[in-house]
Amino acid sequence: MNFVVIGKDKGGGSLRLEERAAHLDYVAGYQHLIVYAGPWSRAIG
């Protein structure tokens, strides 16, 4: 089963920047399961 996750920064993205290192540490063990499609394009959506 595939899941699609769409994320949006609130404000200027400061919370994402604060949590970035912890997030990267968490997903490091799951990289083989993650397909990164890149940032959402306003031209598409």
C-alpha positions as a Markdown table, in Angstrom:
| # | Residue | x | y | z |
|---|---|---|---|---|
| 1 | Met | 0.0 | 0.0 | 0.0 |
| 2 | Asn | 1.3 | 3.4 | -0.9 |
| 3 | Phe | 0.7 | 6.6 | 1.1 |
| 4 | Val | 1.1 | 10.2 | -0.1 |
| 5 | Val | 2.1 | 12.8 | 2.5 |
| 6 | Ile | 1.8 | 16.5 | 1.6 |
| 7 | Gly | 3.4 | 19.0 | 4.0 |
| 8 | Lys | 3.1 | 22.7 | 4.2 |
| 9 | Asp | 5.2 | 25.0 | 6.3 |
| 10 | Lys | 3.4 | 27.4 | 8.6 |
| 11 | Gly | 4.8 | 30.9 | 8.6 |
| 12 | Gly | 8.4 | 31.1 | 7.4 |
| 13 | Gly | 9.2 | 27.4 | 8.1 |
| 14 | Ser | 11.1 | 28.1 | 11.3 |
| 15 | Leu | 9.6 | 25.0 | 13.1 |
| 16 | Arg | 10.7 | 22.8 | 10.2 |
| 17 | Leu | 14.2 | 24.2 | 10.4 |
| 18 | Glu | 14.3 | 23.6 | 14.2 |
| 19 | Glu | 13.2 | 20.0 | 13.9 |
| 20 | Arg | 15.2 | 19.1 | 10.7 |
| 21 | Ala | 18.1 | 17.3 | 12.3 |
| 22 | Ala | 15.8 | 15.2 | 14.5 |
| 23 | His | 13.6 | 14.3 | 11.5 |
| 24 | Leu | 16.6 | 13.3 | 9.4 |
| 25 | Asp | 17.9 | 11.1 | 12.2 |
| 26 | Tyr | 14.4 | 9.4 | 12.5 |
| 27 | Val | 13.9 | 8.7 | 8.8 |
| 28 | Ala | 17.5 | 7.5 | 8.2 |
| 29 | Gly | 16.4 | 3.9 | 9.0 |
| 30 | Tyr | 13.5 | 4.2 | 6.6 |
| 31 | Gln | 15.1 | 5.8 | 3.5 |
| 32 | His | 14.6 | 2.6 | 1.5 |
| 33 | Leu | 10.8 | 3.0 | 1.9 |
| 34 | Ile | 10.6 | 6.7 | 1.1 |
| 35 | Val | 10.1 | 8.0 | -2.4 |
| 36 | Tyr | 10.8 | 11.7 | -2.4 |
| 37 | Ala | 9.0 | 13.6 | -5.1 |
| 38 | Gly | 10.3 | 17.1 | -4.4 |
| 39 | Pro | 8.5 | 20.3 | -3.6 |
| 40 | Trp | 4.9 | 20.8 | -4.8 |
| 41 | Ser | 4.8 | 23.0 | -7.9 |
| 42 | Arg | 2.1 | 25.7 | -8.1 |
| 43 | Ala | 2.1 | 25.1 | -11.8 |
| 44 | Ile | 0.8 | 21.6 | -11.3 |
| 45 | Gly | -1.6 | 22.2 | -8.4 |
